[in-house]
Amino acid sequence: MRADHRHDLKTNELADWLMHFPDWLRENRNSLLGMAGIIVIAVAVYFWIYYHKNIVSARTQTRLTNLVTQLPRQNADIAQAMGKGEQSFLLIDLARDLQDFAQSTNDPEMSALALIERAETLRSELHYRSGEVSRDEMAKQLAQAQASYEQALKKAEDVPALAATAQFGLGLCEEELGNFDKAKGIYKAISENAAYDGTSAKAAAAFRLKTVDDYKTTVVFKPAPPPQASAPTIQLTPGQANSPVVIPVPVNPTPTPAPAPAPTTPAPAPVPEANAATGG
């Protein structure tokens, strides 16, 4: 078949299809409308999910930021209020909020960060508590902190910064429990892990590994010397020494009566001398 003949056939087929296209539209109108509706709905759902996801993500990040920044603020407030009443219970409420956030979010990294901050909050509450903490109570609360660190480590094992921070927190818990050898083992594992290169937790672990033995020694303060009695001294500043003393004069002075004159004793009368001539 010649090329010009094939071209004529294709032209005739296209003209025939265009001529019958309106009939085809009328016959398939319902199907076409259904397909168009499905496409419109699919596009609308896609954009709604994308928009909703971004909005929810932004709100979640804002909430986590607010929770994380509360810890240093509350620590400062509690430190300033030392001696004015027990306020460390506020940190327990913050730890509960961080736990709720970690369980509610679907983002593993944000959940890990919330768990790390929860553990830090529990440990801070023990340090800032004004009353004495029993050994059992401290161990119980540190066990909760350790559980949070371990959960964070599992959730953020692919994020070196978070994983190293969680593991470093486990070492701090062991130190606070008095398990210095376990703490040294954790610090050594962090400092030798190449995946943690460049993280602040690795540098902190290396430094802690060098100084952890210093914390084994019990610090005992020497008793204060007895007070010594000393004569009171008065010190005047140069300004006070040269300042004139001003005595206010009353506005309406009351005249002071003159003192009464002292009584005078009359002099004794002279005694007449004896007359030598008369012998009297």
VMD Tcl script that draws the C-alpha trace (Angstrom):
set ca {
  {0.00 0.00 0.00}
  {1.29 3.32 -0.99}
  {2.00 6.02 1.54}
  {-0.46 8.47 0.06}
  {-3.19 5.86 0.24}
  {-2.44 5.13 3.92}
  {-2.55 8.83 4.65}
  {-5.98 9.09 3.00}
  {-7.29 6.20 5.09}
  {-6.09 7.79 8.38}
  {-7.64 11.09 7.38}
  {-10.94 9.42 6.65}
  {-10.86 7.55 10.00}
  {-10.17 10.75 11.94}
  {-12.92 12.61 10.10}
  {-15.32 9.75 10.76}
  {-14.43 9.73 14.50}
  {-14.89 13.49 14.80}
  {-18.19 13.27 13.05}
  {-19.48 10.61 15.47}
  {-17.82 12.13 18.62}
  {-20.97 14.05 19.74}
  {-22.97 10.83 19.50}
  {-20.33 9.04 21.57}
  {-20.47 11.78 24.23}
  {-24.23 11.48 24.47}
  {-24.03 7.73 24.81}
  {-21.31 7.79 27.50}
  {-22.36 10.98 29.28}
  {-23.20 9.28 32.57}
  {-19.93 7.34 32.68}
  {-17.92 10.45 31.88}
  {-19.67 12.48 34.55}
  {-19.04 9.73 37.10}
  {-15.34 9.56 36.23}
  {-15.03 13.36 36.43}
  {-16.69 13.37 39.83}
  {-14.35 10.68 41.12}
  {-11.33 12.65 39.92}
  {-12.58 15.86 41.55}
  {-13.25 14.08 44.84}
  {-9.84 12.38 44.78}
  {-8.07 15.70 44.21}
  {-10.07 17.39 46.97}
  {-9.31 14.58 49.44}
  {-5.62 14.71 48.60}
  {-5.37 18.43 49.21}
  {-7.44 18.17 52.42}
  {-5.20 15.44 53.82}
  {-2.08 17.38 52.85}
  {-3.39 20.60 54.42}
  {-4.71 18.84 57.53}
  {-1.43 17.00 58.01}
  {0.58 20.21 57.87}
  {-1.76 22.00 60.26}
  {-1.72 19.14 62.76}
  {2.06 18.84 62.48}
  {2.53 22.55 63.14}
  {0.23 22.45 66.15}
  {1.99 19.37 67.50}
  {5.39 20.99 67.16}
  {4.14 24.13 68.90}
  {2.75 22.10 71.78}
  {5.98 20.15 72.18}
  {8.02 23.36 72.11}
  {5.87 24.83 74.86}
  {6.30 21.73 77.01}
  {10.05 21.50 76.48}
  {10.68 25.15 77.30}
  {8.73 24.86 80.57}
  {11.44 22.76 82.25}
  {14.20 25.42 82.46}
  {11.66 28.08 83.45}
  {10.21 25.98 86.25}
  {13.67 24.98 87.45}
  {14.60 28.65 87.75}
  {11.35 29.49 89.57}
  {11.81 26.62 92.02}
  {15.42 27.60 92.69}
  {14.36 31.17 93.50}
  {11.57 29.94 95.77}
  {13.80 27.67 97.85}
  {12.82 27.98 101.50}
  {9.43 29.52 100.67}
  {7.50 26.28 100.29}
  {7.49 23.06 98.31}
  {7.09 23.75 94.59}
  {8.83 20.79 92.99}
  {5.43 19.10 92.56}
  {4.97 21.34 89.52}
  {7.61 19.27 87.75}
  {5.57 16.12 88.34}
  {2.65 17.73 86.48}
  {4.99 18.66 83.62}
  {6.32 15.09 83.47}
  {2.74 13.82 83.19}
  {1.99 16.22 80.32}
  {5.12 15.11 78.46}
  {4.12 11.47 78.92}
  {0.66 12.17 77.50}
  {2.18 13.96 74.50}
  {4.59 11.12 73.79}
  {1.71 8.63 73.75}
  {-0.59 10.78 71.61}
  {1.74 11.79 68.76}
  {2.44 9.60 65.75}
  {5.81 11.22 65.08}
  {8.53 8.95 66.56}
  {11.12 11.72 66.80}
  {8.83 14.11 68.66}
  {7.71 11.27 70.88}
  {11.34 10.42 71.68}
  {12.14 14.03 72.52}
  {9.12 14.24 74.82}
  {10.20 11.05 76.60}
  {13.72 12.39 77.09}
  {12.35 15.62 78.55}
  {10.03 13.62 80.82}
  {13.00 11.71 82.20}
  {14.94 14.96 82.72}
  {11.95 16.42 84.54}
  {11.67 13.45 86.89}
  {15.36 13.67 87.73}
  {15.17 17.44 88.26}
  {12.26 17.04 90.68}
  {14.45 14.87 92.92}
  {17.23 17.46 92.92}
  {14.95 20.41 93.64}
  {12.84 18.74 96.33}
  {13.29 20.61 99.58}
  {12.54 17.65 101.86}
  {14.64 14.56 102.36}
  {14.17 11.82 99.75}
  {14.31 8.22 100.88}
  {16.43 5.70 99.03}
  {13.39 3.67 97.94}
  {11.51 6.72 96.68}
  {14.52 7.92 94.72}
  {15.04 4.48 93.16}
  {11.36 4.29 92.17}
  {11.36 7.69 90.45}
  {14.69 7.06 88.73}
  {13.28 3.78 87.42}
  {10.53 5.79 85.72}
  {13.17 8.08 84.21}
  {15.16 5.09 82.97}
  {12.04 3.63 81.33}
  {11.47 6.91 79.47}
  {15.08 7.03 78.29}
  {14.88 3.44 77.04}
  {11.62 4.10 75.15}
  {13.16 7.19 73.56}
  {16.23 5.19 72.55}
  {14.05 2.66 70.72}
  {11.98 5.31 68.97}
  {14.98 7.40 67.86}
  {17.58 4.73 67.18}
  {18.02 6.15 63.66}
  {18.48 9.72 64.96}
  {22.00 9.92 66.46}
  {21.46 13.13 68.43}
  {18.37 11.84 70.22}
  {19.69 8.30 70.68}
  {22.96 9.53 72.20}
  {21.09 11.89 74.53}
  {18.79 9.12 75.73}
  {21.71 6.77 76.33}
  {23.62 9.48 78.19}
  {20.58 9.97 80.43}
  {20.70 6.29 81.34}
  {24.28 6.79 82.48}
  {23.27 9.73 84.67}
  {20.56 7.61 86.28}
  {23.11 4.93 87.13}
  {25.34 7.56 88.70}
  {22.52 8.90 90.84}
  {21.78 5.36 91.99}
  {25.44 4.92 92.95}
  {26.17 2.38 90.19}
  {29.32 4.11 88.97}
  {30.74 1.10 87.12}
  {27.55 0.74 85.06}
  {27.60 4.46 84.36}
  {31.19 4.24 83.15}
  {30.24 1.38 80.83}
  {27.45 3.45 79.29}
  {29.69 6.50 78.87}
  {32.37 4.37 77.24}
  {29.87 2.87 74.78}
  {28.68 6.34 73.80}
  {32.18 7.78 73.39}
  {33.26 4.82 71.20}
  {30.17 4.81 68.97}
  {31.11 6.30 65.59}
  {27.43 6.92 64.80}
  {27.36 9.51 67.57}
  {30.20 11.59 66.13}
  {29.44 15.30 66.29}
  {26.74 15.01 68.96}
  {26.94 16.93 72.20}
  {26.05 13.79 74.17}
  {29.18 12.00 72.95}
  {31.41 14.88 74.10}
  {29.61 14.98 77.44}
  {30.01 11.21 77.87}
  {33.75 11.40 77.18}
  {34.14 14.14 79.78}
  {31.96 12.30 82.29}
  {34.00 9.16 81.81}
  {37.11 11.03 82.98}
  {35.46 12.60 86.03}
  {32.98 9.95 87.21}
  {35.41 8.54 89.79}
  {35.51 11.92 91.53}
  {31.89 11.49 92.53}
  {32.52 8.28 94.45}
  {34.12 10.16 97.35}
  {31.76 11.28 100.07}
  {32.09 14.98 100.72}
  {32.37 15.78 104.44}
  {32.38 19.38 105.57}
  {34.54 20.41 108.52}
  {32.64 21.69 111.54}
  {32.44 25.43 111.88}
  {34.77 26.97 114.52}
  {33.11 28.13 117.76}
  {32.26 31.83 117.83}
  {34.74 34.02 119.71}
  {33.65 36.96 121.84}
  {35.07 40.24 120.71}
  {34.64 43.86 121.74}
  {32.18 45.72 119.57}
  {33.74 48.18 117.23}
  {32.17 51.21 115.64}
  {33.35 52.16 112.21}
  {32.57 55.51 110.71}
  {32.92 56.26 107.08}
  {34.77 59.47 106.15}
  {31.48 61.09 105.23}
  {29.96 60.22 108.57}
  {33.03 61.40 110.54}
  {33.07 64.86 108.95}
  {29.34 65.44 108.79}
  {28.18 68.16 111.24}
  {25.50 67.26 113.71}
  {22.45 69.47 113.33}
  {20.23 69.89 116.38}
  {16.82 71.26 115.43}
  {15.63 74.35 117.32}
  {12.01 74.29 118.47}
  {9.72 76.75 116.72}
  {8.18 78.20 119.94}
  {10.78 77.73 122.62}
  {9.49 77.78 126.18}
  {11.54 80.14 128.34}
  {13.42 78.36 131.04}
  {12.94 80.02 134.47}
  {16.09 81.41 136.01}
  {17.37 79.42 138.96}
  {16.54 80.84 142.40}
  {19.47 82.50 144.21}
  {21.12 80.40 146.84}
  {20.36 81.48 150.48}
  {23.14 83.42 152.18}
  {24.22 82.81 155.78}
  {24.72 86.02 157.85}
  {28.23 86.58 159.12}
  {28.72 86.12 162.93}
  {28.87 89.24 165.15}
  {32.36 90.25 166.24}
  {33.33 89.30 169.78}
  {34.51 92.32 171.93}
  {38.03 92.05 173.14}
  {38.72 92.02 176.92}
  {39.80 95.35 178.49}
  {43.27 94.78 179.70}
  {43.23 97.90 181.87}
  {40.25 97.12 183.95}
  {40.90 93.44 184.03}
  {37.29 92.97 182.96}
}
mol new
graphics top color blue
foreach p $ca { graphics top sphere $p radius 0.5 }
foreach p [lrange $ca 0 end-1] q [lrange $ca 1 end] { graphics top cylinder $p $q radius 0.2 }
display resetview
